[in-house]
Amino acid sequence: MDDDSLLGPDEGVYDFDDDTADAELRDDVQFAVRLQDVTREYDLGTRKILALQGINLEIRPGEFVVIRGHSGSGKTTLLNLIGGIDYPTNGRVVVMDVPIGDYDESFRASFRLNNTGFIFQSYNLISTLTTLENVMFPMQLTDKGIPELEKEAIRLLRKVDMEERVDHLPWQLSSGEQQRVAIARALSNDPPIILADEPTANLDVESGQMIRNILTELHTSGKTIIVMTHDSEIMNLNGIRSLVMKNGELFEIG
């Protein structure tokens, strides 16, 4: 990996305090996430696959929740339900005290955009867009002009030490750099909830530690962090709440 993708002189400590400027607007939210008797089934030919069964979960604003479990246990399905990408077969999903399943797709799309930021294992950057354009992409549904969007995107890239890569395409970046761009994109609309699916799985040691540092700083700034991971170092971070998924069921640890 290139030297400039490693931790800088501040050892990967980032200041996200100014990202919570509108936190007071959300002070009356009781639950960042609340799932009530949630089940998700998929049809596979003539068979039904039960991905989630009877999930009950309450996450308060500002919690750092880490969920582990074997591949196929239902972690990604659960994350997609919380993020409004998928919908339950039965049960109720409430995000920021809003029962998102009660609304049409237009509302849900707007709600997702403003309330949840996704960090994917495979980064999901758009291959034909530059670093700057990838971060700006989710922001273009706002009423801000292009110069303002560029300024905000550069500010976010500076937070993850990627401001020197604004004109690079994804294939010109290391894995760790792509994940940092993905984090900047996840923050593009200042969402209160960050959802991460195996965010360190494909990274080397240095880059993995950088991502852990960023997640910790986001939590400190007041974001609700929900991470699906096999990463033992994330599981051992201070101040986290640990859960485990087994065969579509969710259990609290400790």
N, C-alpha and C positions, 0 to 999 in steps of 0.2 A: 504494500500500500504506500502511496505517496506520503511524504512527511507532512504535507499540509492538510492531510485528513486526520491527523492524530491530535491529541489533546494539546491545546495551546498553553501559554504561560500561566493561565488561570486554572489549569487542570480541569477544564470542562465544567466550571461552575458558571451558570448562566443566571441572569437577573430577569425574571419575568414579572416583577411586581407591577409594572405599568400595564400589563395585560388584564388587570382586574379592575379597571377604572369604573366599569358598570356593575361591579359585584353587589352594590347596595340595592340595585334594582331587583335582585334575586333573593334578598334576605328572607322573604316570606315563604320560600319554597321549602316544603317539609321533606320531600324525598327527591333526590336526583333521579333515582330509578326505583320503581316498585313493580314487581311481577307477582301476579296472583294466580296460582293454580294453572300455570302455563304449560301447555303441551304442544309439541310440533311433530306432525306426521308427514311423511313423504310417500307418494305412490311410486313403487318400482315394479312396473308391469302389473301383475295381479297381487303383488305383495305390498304390505304397508310397513314402512320403516319408522319406528318410533325414535326420533332423535332426541326429544326432550319429554320428560314426563313429570307432571306435577311440580313445576318449579315455583317456589315462593322465595322472593328475595327483596330486601329493602336496603337501599344504599342512600345514606345521607349526603347532602352537598359537602364537598371537600374531602370525602373519604378516598383512600387509596386501596383499591380492592384487587387482589391477585388471585386468579383462578387457575389451578393446574389440573391436569388430567391427561390420560393417554390419547393419542390420535384416535378420532372416531368417538370420543366420549360425549361430544355435543358442545364443546367450548365455542367453536366458531359459529354454530347455529345460534347459541345464546347471545353472542356478541351482535350478530346480525339482527336479532329481534330487538335488542336494546337500541340499536342504531336505526331502527325502522327500515332496514334494507329488506327484511323478511317479516312475516307476520305469523302469529300463533294459530294453530288449528283450533285450540280452545284456550280460554283464560284471558287475562287482561294485562297489557303492558302500559305502564304509566311512566313518562319521562318528564322531569321538571314539573311534576304534578299535573301533566297533561295526558289524558288517555288517548294516545296517538292513533289507536285503532278505530276511534270513533269519527275520524275525519277522512276527507277524500285525499286522493294521491297528491293533488296540487298543494294542499296544506301540509301534508306530511313531508313532501320534498323540501318545502321552504323551512319547515321546522327542523328537519335533519341538518340543513345547511347552516342554520344559526345556532344549534344547540349541541351538536355532536361533531367532533373531529376524529377522523379515522386514521390510524397508522397501521398499514398492512405489512405482513411478512414479505410480500413480493414488491413492496413500495408502490406499485400501481401508478407510476409517473407516466405521463403521456409522451411517447417516444419522439414525437415531432415538435414538441414544445421545449423551449429553453427552461433553465432553472427558474428564472424570473416569471416566465409565462405559466409554468406549472403552479406556482404559488398564487398567481393572480387568477387562475382559472375559476376557483370556487367563488371569488369575490365579484365576478362580473355580473351577477344577478342583482347587485346593489345599485343604488342610484349615483354612486361616486364616478367621477370622471377618470379617464385613463391615467393622467399624471398623479392623481391622488392614490389610485390603486398601485401604481408602480412604487411610489414612496412607501406605502404600507408594506408591500411585499419585500422591498429591500430592507426595511426595518426588521421584519421577521427573519429574513435570511441572515442578517447581522447577528441575531440572537443565537443562531446555530452555527456561527462561523462559516457561512457560505456566501457572504457578499462578494467574494472575489470570483465566484463561479456563476454569476448571473446569466452569462451568455452561453453556458455549456449545455449541451444536450445530455439526456440521461446516460447514453452509452459512453460518454466521455468522463463519467464520474465513477468513483469506486463505490462499492456496496454501502460502506458507511456514509459516504457523501450523499448517495441517493436517499438513504433513510433519513438523514438530516433535512433534506429538501422535503421529504414526505411529512416530517414533523412540522416544518414551517407552513406547509400547505394545510395541515390539520388545524393550525392555529389561525388561519387566514380570516375567519369571521369571529374570532374571539369566543369560541364556544365554551360553555361551562363544563362540558363533559368531554374527556379524551378517551377514546376506545382504541386499544392496541392489541393486535393479534400477532403473537410471537415476534415482537419488534426487534429482538436481538438474535433471532435464529440463524440468519445467514451472514453474520458479521464476525470479523476477527476480534481478538481480545480487546484491543484499543478502542475500536469503534463501538463494541458492545458496552464498554464502560461509559463511553460518552453518552450513549442513549440512556443508560440508567441514570446518569447525572441529570440529564435534561428532564426525564420523567419526575425525578425527585424535586427538581426546582419548580416544575409545573404544579406539583402537589403543594409545595410550600406556598406558592402564589395563590392558592385557593381553588384550583381546578379539581374536579372529581376525576380520578384516574381509575380506569378499569382495564386490567391487563390479563390476557390469556397467555400463559407461558409455560415452558419447561425449564426456564432459566433459574437455577437455584440461587443465583446472586440477587435477582429481583425478589424471589420469595423471601430472602433474608434481610431485605431492606427494613430500616426502622419505620415504625408507624403504619405498617400495612395491615390490612385485614385479609386473612387467608381462607380460601375455600377450595374445594376439590370437586371435580365432576367425575362420576362413574356411571357408565351406561345410561346417560341422559338424566341422571339425578344429581342434585347439587347438595353438598354437605359443608357445613362450617367446620373449620379446624380450630381446635383450642376453645 
